[in-house]
Amino acid sequence: MRSEELDRFAVLVRDRLRLREGRESPGRRLAGALSDLAESGALAPGGRLPSERDLARIVGLSRGTVAAALTTLCEEGLFERRHGSGTYVRETAQNGRPGFAGLMRAGAVLADLSTSVVPDPSHLILPALEVAELLRTPSGHGYDPMGEPRLRSLLGGQVLITGGAQQAIDLAARVLLRPGDRVLVEDPTYGGALTVFERAGARAVPVTMTDARAVREAIDRHRPEVVYVVGVNNPTGAVHDLAHVAELARAEGIVVVEDRTLAELVFEGGAPAPLAEAHPHGTVTVGSLSKVLWGGLRVGWVRAPESLLARLAEAKQDSDLATSAVSQRLAAELLEHNPVAPWREELARRRDHLAAELRAALPEWSWEPPRGGLSLWVRLPGTDTDRFAVRTRRYGVAVAPGSLFSADGRHRDRVRLSFALPPELLDQAVAGLADAWRDRT
């Protein structure tokens, strides 16, 4: 490795080691730091690491500790040793933000607890439909830029239909953010949004949204362009009234993007009022049907003041012209035939089932019972869950490590476990997790 490449690598790995300082043994810190760099794309697939001697010098550890860390990473599949050549990042390592998009590529797993969506459409009441009805649109050609009128009416009128909530967040970022801008986010928060903000060149700044003073101080210090709030927190399932955030943003002329994709899945009490009520001229509200109907529909929406909605619609036309008319027509039919309450009640049963199975099989694990959402936010004591998530796949279970939900890589002792699967699959998942836990080193 040339000297300038070695210098660049030294900066990267030391920065990652600082983020993990004080939480792990030196060897685990090094393994985690190198794993972060590979999964984030900072180390390109196929790229060669420095020699063990150079790496030991850079990080100030013994060669034995370095060799042990590299051996662990090779066993976990992120790196590979080539005889007589050195250690390389495997070609299958992911680029982009550490693995969030990879949650949708579960691979050969028996139970996927990593994705927080409706796992299948089996709970739906299916209306009798003729294909001709699905193909009938006001325009005839199906390119209705704002969306199918009937669906828009069901969702409250002044909305733009999108290809899921992820596209809605992406459109908001494209319209509102420029490279170098700041976005205040919760910690933890939805990892897909963090990916969008990173791609826009913005910096996500974590803040405790329930603490009005902390939000005030963060606004004064960072002067953000946007505050991103998740109405029912993903991944924790916590439900809080954050009207004070909207009021502070309104006073400073800051746009709020409120993600309400889980707002209808609150089990105890109701969801807080939309933040648009407190900040009507500066709130973009995002919603989706993937949590209440089926993820495969890929239908979401965004609601905003008229002038801002027009800019979002223009950005969407630049992106894909229009959302699938067939998906929208089907979504409208399903919405009219499927109230949310039965699915919410079934989710509460599945939540309680998974919680009981975990308490019995893995008593060391802990979590706060979620008031809403689709997941448990579980603490695994003394464990790097980035690495544990690799291990669970060997036992047929996919989980989402906590670092995916943090702007600065925190929560490495947490995993998000979806409880949306049927009970029999949740049972298989817990058995696999227990085996993986016993097998940790």
N, C-alpha and C positions, 0 to 999 in steps of 0.2 A: 504494500500500500504506500503510495507516494506521501511525502511529508504534508502537503496541503490537504490531502484526503484524510490523513491521520489526525490533523488538527481539527478538521470539521467534525470527524467522528467523536473526538474527545469532548468537544463542546456539547454535542447531542447527548452523549451518554452521561456526562456529569450533570447536565440539566435534569435528565430523567431520574438520576440517583437522588438528586436534591428533593424531588417531589415525593420520593418514597422514604425519606430519611426518618429514622427513629421507629419505623413500624415493623422491621423484619431483620433477620440475620443478614450479614454482608453478602453471603452467597445468594440468598433469595432476592435481596435488593437488586443485585446485578442481573440475575436471570429475569426478573420482572422488568427491569429497565430495557434490556435488549429485546424482550418480547414486545414491549410497548413500541419500540422503534420499528420493529419488523411489521407489526400489525397496522401501524399508522401510515406505513409507506415511506417513513424517513429513511429506512434502509430498504433499498430496492430489491425485489425478488431476484435471486441470482447473484446478489452482491456478496463480496467476500469480507469477512471480519478481519480486524488486525490479528496478528499472531498472539498466542497466549501471553508471551513475554511482554509485547507492546500493550496489550489490554490490561495486564496486571499493573504495569507502570502507570497507565492512564488513570485507573480507578483506585490505585493505592492498596491493592489486595495481593495476597500471595498467589503464585501460579497454581497451586493446588486448589484454592477456592475458585479461581477463574475456570480451571479445567472441569471442576465438579458442576459449576453453573452451566457451562456449555454442554456437558453431557446430558444434564436434565432437559435443556432446551431441544437437543437433538432427539431425545426420547419422546418429547411431546410433539415433534413433527414440524416445528417452526424453522429449525436449522438442520443442516446436514454436514457431516464431516466427509471430505473427499481425500482419500489416502494420498499423502505426500503433497497435498495442495493447501489444506486449511479448512476452515469452517465457513459455510455459506448460508445465506438466507434461502430457504426453499422457494422454488418457483411458484408454489401455491400460496405463498404468503399474500395477504390482502393489502391493497392500497386504499387510501382514503382514511377517514376517521376510524379508530380501532374497531373494525368489525361490525358496526351497527347494521349495515346493509346485509352482512352475512347472516344475521338472525333469520332472514327470510329464505336462507339456503340451508335447511337443517341437515341435509345429507341423510345417511342411513341411520335414523334414530327410530326407536319404538315409541317414544313419547317426547313431544316437543313442547317444553315449558318456556321456551325463550320468546315466543311471539305473543303479544298481547292483543289478540283479535278473536273474533268468533271462529272457532276451529273448523266448523262445517255447517251446512245449511239444514241439518236434519231437524232442528227445532222449529223451522218455519212452516206456517200454513201456506200452501202453494195455491194461488188462484188459478182457475181454469182460464187459459189464455190461448188465443190463436196467434200464430206467428204474424199475421197481417196486422194485429193490434200493436205489436211491438215495433213494427216498422212504420207506423203512421205518426208523422210529426208535422207540426205547423208549417215548416218550411218546405216539406217534401224531400229535400236533399239531406236533411238531418244535421246540417251545420247551423245549429242555433247557438250563437256565441255566448249568451248568458245562461243557457240551459233550457231544458224542457219545461214549458210553462206550468204544466200540472204539478210536476215535482217541486218547482220553485214555490208554487202556491202552498203546497203541503208543508214546506220548510219555512214559510214565513215571508214570502214575497221578495224583498229587496236583497237577493242573494245571487252569487255567481256559482254555478255548479262546476266542480273541479273533479279531477281524477284522484279522489281521495284527499284526506287531510294533509298528507305529505306535500302534494302539489300546492295546496292552498298556502301552507307555510312558506314554500319555496317562492310562490308568487309575491307574497308579502315582503320577503327578503329582497327580491329583485327590484321591487318598487321603492322600498323604504331605506335600503342600506347601500352604502358604498364602502369600498375597502378602507379599513382603519376605523370604521364606526364602532361604537360600543353598544352591546345589548345586555341589559340586566336579565338574568335568569335565576330561577330557583336552583337549589342544590340539595338533592338531586332533581333532575328534570328529564323530559323526554329526549332521548338521544338522537332521534331523527331530526329534531329541530337544531340541536347542536351541530350536526353535520351540515345542515343548510346554512347556518350562520358562518361556519368555517369556510364553506365553499364561496360564500359571498365576500370573503375577506374581512369579515367583521370579527370583533373580539367579544366572546361571551364572558360576562362578569358575574360570578355567582354571588347571591345575596339571600339572606333569610327574609322571604317575602312577608312572613307573619309579623315581623318586627318593623313597625313603621319608622322608628328612628334609624334602623339600619338601611332601610330603603332611602330615606331622606339623605343620609350621609353618602350612600352610593351614587345618588343622582348628583349631589354637589361635587363629588370627587371625579366622577367619570363622564358626566354630561352625555348620557346615552341618547341615541336616536330612537331606540325602541325598548320597551319592557315586555318580555315574553312571560306569560303566566299560564299555567295549566290549571283549569278550573277544578278538576279532581286529579290530584297529583299522580302522574305516571313517572316513577314506578311505585310510590309508597301507598297509594290509595287514600291518602289523607284528604280531608275536605275542610277548607277554611274560607271564611269570608274575607276577601282581599279588596274590599271597596276602597280602603285607605290607599292602596297602590294606585288605583285609577284616579283618585282625587289628587294625589301628589303629581301624577303624570299630567293631569289636566292643567294644574297650576303652572307647570313648567313647559307646556306645549309639546309633550312627548307622546308618541303614538304607543298605545298598548295593543299587543297581539294576544288575545285570549284564546287558548286552545280548550274547547269544550267538548272534545270527542268522547269523554267519559262522563259527561254531566248527567246523563240519564241513568247511569249505573251507580246510584247512591243507595245503600242498603238501609242505613239508619238516618232518618231525617231527610230533608230535601237538599238539593244542590243550591249553593249560594246564587243570588241573582246575577245575571250577566253584568260584567263590568261596564258594558256600554251604557247602562243606566246611570252610572256615575260620571262617565266620560263620553257622552254621546257623539261628539264630533271628532274624536280621536281614537276610536277603538275598532280594531279589526277582529272579528269573531270567526273562529274556525270550527267546523263540525264535520262529522263523518258518519257513515252508516256501517263501517266495518266492525264496530263494537256492539251493535244492536241487531243487525241483519246478518251480514256475511262479508268477510274481508274481500272475497273474490269479486264482489260487485265493483269495487274501486270507484265508489261515488262519495264525494265529499262536497263541502260548500264553504264559501266565505261570505260574511256579511260585513258591510262597512258603510260609512257615509257616502252619499251619492258621488261626490267628486273623486273620492279615493277608490270606490268600487269601479268607476270607469277606467282608472289607471290599471287596476288589477285585471279587468277584462281585456284591456289592450295587451297587457303582458301575456295573458293566457293565449290570446289569438296568435301572438308571435311564437308561442311555444308549441301549441298543438291544434289550433283552429277551433276545436270544440270537443267536449266530452262525448263519449259514445252515446248516441241517442237510444240504442237498444237497452243499454244498462240503465239509463235514466227512466225509460218507460217501465222496465221491470221493477226498478226500485220504487217507483210511485205505487205500483200495484201491491208490492210487498208491504210497504208502509201502511197502506189502508187496511190490510188484512192481518197485520201482526202488531198488536200493542206491545209495548216494551215490558210491562209489568210481569208477565209470565217468565220471560227470559231473565229478568232481574232476580226473580225468586229462585229460579233454577241455579243461577250463578251463586247466590248466597248459600245454597245447599252444597254446591261444589267447593266453594271457599271453605266452608266448615269441614267438609270431608277431607280436603287436602291438609288443612291445619291439624286435624285429629291424627291422620296418618303420620305426618311429620313429627308431632309430639311423641308418638309411640316409638317410631323407628330412629329418630335423631333428636333426642332430648337436649343435646348441647346447642342446637340451633334455636334462634329466638327471633321474634318479630312483633310489631305492633299490629293488632287486628285492623285490617283496612275497613274504613267506612264505605268505600266505593271502589270502582275500577274492576280490573280483571286479574290482579296479581298480589302475591305476598312479597314483601321486601324483607328478605331474611338475612340475618347476620350469622356468619360462620366463624366462630372464634379462632383466631390465630391462623387464618388461611388466606392465601392469595387467590381470590376467586377467578382472576384471569386464567391462572393455571388450572384451577379446579374445573373450570368450564371445559377445558380441553380433555381432562380426565373423564368427566361424566359422559362424554360422547362414546368413549370406549365401552360404557355400560348401557348404551342405547338411550341416553337422555340428553336433550339440549337445554341449556340454561343460559340466561343473560347475565354476565358478570357486572358488578356494580359500577366499574369504571366507565362503562358505556353511557352512564347517566349523569356524568359529572363533567363540567367544563375544564377542570384541571386534574382529572384522573384520580379523584378520591374514591372512597367507598369500595376499596379493594377487599374488604371483608364481607361484602354483601352480594347477594344474587337476587334477581327478579325471577319469581316462579309464577307462571300463569296458572290459574286454577280453572280455566275455561274448558279443559278437556273433560270427557265423560269420566265418571268415577273409576271404571275399570282401568282406563289408561293412567289416571292419577295414581292408582295403586301400583302399576308397573313402574311408573316414574319414581315413586318413593323407594321401591325396592332397589332400583338402579342407583339412586342417589346414596342410599345406605351402603351399597357395595363400594361405590366410589369413595365414600368417606372413610370406610375401613381400610381402603387400599392406599390412602394418602401416605406420603413419606415426609 
